[in-house]
Protein backbone atom coordinates (compact mmCIF):
# COMPACT_ATOMS: atom_id res chain seq x y z
CA UNK A 1 0.00 0.00 0.00
CA UNK A 2 3.00 2.31 0.30
CA UNK A 3 5.16 1.08 -2.59
CA UNK A 4 5.06 2.28 -6.16
CA UNK A 5 6.00 1.08 -9.62
CA UNK A 6 8.33 4.00 -10.25
CA UNK A 7 11.85 4.36 -8.93
CA UNK A 8 13.28 7.33 -7.05
CA UNK A 9 13.87 9.14 -10.37
CA UNK A 10 10.22 8.83 -11.40
CA UNK A 11 10.85 6.21 -14.11
CA UNK A 12 9.33 2.73 -14.21
CA UNK A 13 11.21 0.06 -12.28
CA UNK A 14 13.43 -1.95 -14.62
CA UNK A 15 15.14 -5.31 -14.59
CA UNK A 16 18.92 -5.83 -14.63
CA UNK A 17 18.99 -5.22 -18.40
CA UNK A 18 17.11 -1.93 -18.15
CA UNK A 19 13.88 -3.35 -19.59
CA UNK A 20 10.54 -2.72 -17.83
CA UNK A 21 10.27 -5.12 -14.90
CA UNK A 22 7.38 -7.54 -14.51
CA UNK A 23 5.53 -8.21 -11.22
CA UNK A 24 7.83 -11.12 -10.38
CA UNK A 25 10.83 -8.81 -10.65
CA UNK A 26 9.55 -5.71 -8.86
CA UNK A 27 7.44 -7.48 -6.22
CA UNK A 28 5.63 -4.94 -4.05
CA UNK A 29 7.38 -2.06 -5.82
CA UNK A 30 9.76 0.71 -4.81
CA UNK A 31 9.50 1.59 -1.13
CA UNK A 32 8.46 5.16 -0.40
CA UNK A 33 9.58 5.82 3.20
CA UNK A 34 7.45 8.93 3.65
CA UNK A 35 4.33 6.93 2.74
CA UNK A 36 5.42 4.04 4.99
CA UNK A 37 5.60 6.45 7.94
CA UNK A 38 1.94 7.39 7.36
CA UNK A 39 0.36 4.50 5.40
CA UNK A 40 -3.32 5.34 5.94
CA UNK A 41 -4.31 1.67 6.04
CA UNK A 42 -2.67 -1.35 7.60
CA UNK A 43 -3.25 -5.07 7.24
CA UNK A 44 -3.24 -6.53 10.75
CA UNK A 45 -1.66 -9.96 11.10
CA UNK A 46 -0.65 -11.46 14.43
CA UNK A 47 2.13 -13.85 15.32
CA UNK A 48 -0.48 -16.63 15.42
CA UNK A 49 -1.71 -15.65 11.95
CA UNK A 50 1.81 -16.15 10.61
CA UNK A 51 2.14 -19.49 12.41
CA UNK A 52 -1.16 -20.59 10.85
CA UNK A 53 0.20 -19.55 7.45
CA UNK A 54 3.34 -21.62 8.06
CA UNK A 55 1.15 -24.59 9.04
CA UNK A 56 -0.73 -24.24 5.75
CA UNK A 57 2.65 -24.41 3.96
CA UNK A 58 3.60 -27.59 5.81
CA UNK A 59 5.94 -25.98 8.35
CA UNK A 60 4.87 -27.45 11.68
CA UNK A 61 7.92 -26.82 13.88
CA UNK A 62 8.36 -23.02 13.71
CA UNK A 63 7.28 -22.62 17.34
CA UNK A 64 7.34 -25.70 19.59
CA UNK A 65 4.61 -24.22 21.82
CA UNK A 66 2.19 -23.89 18.87
CA UNK A 67 0.23 -26.85 17.52
CA UNK A 68 -1.11 -26.65 13.98
CA UNK A 69 -4.85 -27.28 13.73
CA UNK A 70 -6.16 -30.42 12.05
CA UNK A 71 -8.10 -28.34 9.54
CA UNK A 72 -5.54 -26.05 7.95
CA UNK A 73 -6.36 -22.60 6.56
CA UNK A 74 -5.69 -21.91 2.89
CA UNK A 75 -2.25 -20.44 2.23
CA UNK A 76 -3.82 -17.32 0.74
CA UNK A 77 -5.91 -16.58 3.86
CA UNK A 78 -3.09 -14.62 5.55
CA UNK A 79 -4.28 -11.01 5.91
CA UNK A 80 -1.54 -9.52 3.74
CA UNK A 81 -1.50 -6.76 1.10
CA UNK A 82 -0.55 -9.15 -1.71
CA UNK A 83 -2.29 -12.28 -2.90
CA UNK A 84 -0.49 -15.41 -4.08
CA UNK A 85 -2.55 -18.20 -5.59
CA UNK A 86 -0.80 -21.43 -6.44
CA UNK A 87 -2.01 -23.12 -9.65
CA UNK A 88 -5.20 -21.12 -10.10
CA UNK A 89 -7.76 -23.31 -11.77
CA UNK A 90 -11.07 -21.48 -11.97
CA UNK A 91 -11.91 -18.80 -9.42
CA UNK A 92 -10.53 -18.00 -5.95
CA UNK A 93 -11.89 -15.40 -3.53
CA UNK A 94 -9.93 -14.12 -0.55
CA UNK A 95 -10.94 -11.67 2.15
CA UNK A 96 -8.69 -8.93 3.43
CA UNK A 97 -9.30 -6.63 6.39
CA UNK A 98 -7.67 -3.23 6.75
CA UNK A 99 -7.50 -0.82 9.67
CA UNK A 100 -7.60 2.93 9.18
CA UNK A 101 -4.57 4.55 10.80
CA UNK A 102 -4.88 7.68 8.68
CA UNK A 103 -7.23 10.61 8.78
CA UNK A 104 -10.46 10.24 10.70
CA UNK A 105 -12.71 10.56 7.67
CA UNK A 106 -11.01 8.71 4.83
CA UNK A 107 -12.09 7.12 1.57
CA UNK A 108 -10.03 4.59 -0.38
CA UNK A 109 -10.64 3.42 -3.94
CA UNK A 110 -9.48 0.00 -5.12
CA UNK A 111 -7.73 -0.30 -8.44
CA UNK A 112 -6.11 -3.32 -10.02
CA UNK A 113 -4.25 -4.08 -13.21
CA UNK A 114 -4.41 -7.87 -13.47
CA UNK A 115 -1.86 -9.84 -15.44
CA UNK A 116 -2.88 -10.86 -18.96
CA UNK A 117 -5.19 -13.84 -18.85
CA UNK A 118 -6.75 -13.08 -15.48
CA UNK A 119 -9.76 -11.16 -14.22
CA UNK A 120 -9.76 -9.53 -10.79
CA UNK A 121 -12.74 -8.05 -8.97
CA UNK A 122 -12.59 -6.20 -5.66
CA UNK A 123 -15.78 -5.72 -3.65
CA UNK A 124 -16.55 -3.30 -2.28
CA UNK A 125 -14.33 -1.18 -4.52
CA UNK A 126 -14.67 1.84 -2.21
CA UNK A 127 -13.93 1.77 1.51
CA UNK A 128 -15.11 4.66 3.66
CA UNK A 129 -13.89 5.21 7.20
CA UNK A 130 -15.42 7.52 9.79
CA UNK A 131 -12.72 7.24 12.46
CA UNK A 132 -9.21 6.00 13.18
CA UNK A 133 -8.77 2.33 14.07
CA UNK A 134 -11.98 1.45 12.21
CA UNK A 135 -11.75 -1.84 10.31
CA UNK A 136 -13.24 -2.67 6.91
CA UNK A 137 -13.10 -5.89 4.94
CA UNK A 138 -13.16 -6.47 1.21
CA UNK A 139 -13.09 -9.48 -1.08
CA UNK A 140 -10.70 -10.06 -3.96
CA UNK A 141 -11.88 -12.52 -6.60
CA UNK A 142 -9.31 -13.78 -9.09
CA UNK A 143 -10.43 -15.75 -12.12
CA UNK A 144 -8.47 -17.30 -14.92
CA UNK A 145 -9.80 -15.93 -18.21
CA UNK A 146 -11.02 -18.97 -20.10
CA UNK A 147 -10.93 -17.06 -23.40
CA UNK A 148 -7.14 -16.76 -23.40
CA UNK A 149 -5.04 -19.72 -24.34
CA UNK A 150 -1.48 -19.74 -23.07
CA UNK A 151 1.33 -21.24 -25.03
CA UNK A 152 5.02 -21.19 -24.52
CA UNK A 153 7.72 -21.24 -27.14
CA UNK A 154 11.26 -21.95 -26.21
CA UNK A 155 14.24 -21.00 -28.32
CA UNK A 156 16.63 -23.92 -28.25
CA UNK A 157 18.97 -22.68 -30.97
C-alpha angles and dihedrals in degrees: 000000000000101000127089139202093238126079127232090278093056095252125121116274110262137200125245090280094052094253120131108281122237125224092268090057101042098035111183091356136242113335115241105200095196090056091045090056090057107022099164093214132040133193107225116217123164131211088259091052089057092047089052089051090052090050089053088054092052097258104132103161103058092110118018091207092058122079118201114234120249091239105055124209119240113268091240094056093087107116095242133140093244130057124217118187118186115217098346109211110175120333133341126186123196130183124223128188123204131191122216110235093159133075118342095245107039136158124198127193121206119225129174137181104198122204116262111282097030137091121209127191125185119197125222092022092193124053119194123193127194099188144012118277090025113142128218129180130210136181126233116202117193120191131181108236105240091199094067120077117203122214132171128212121194124201107222097170 
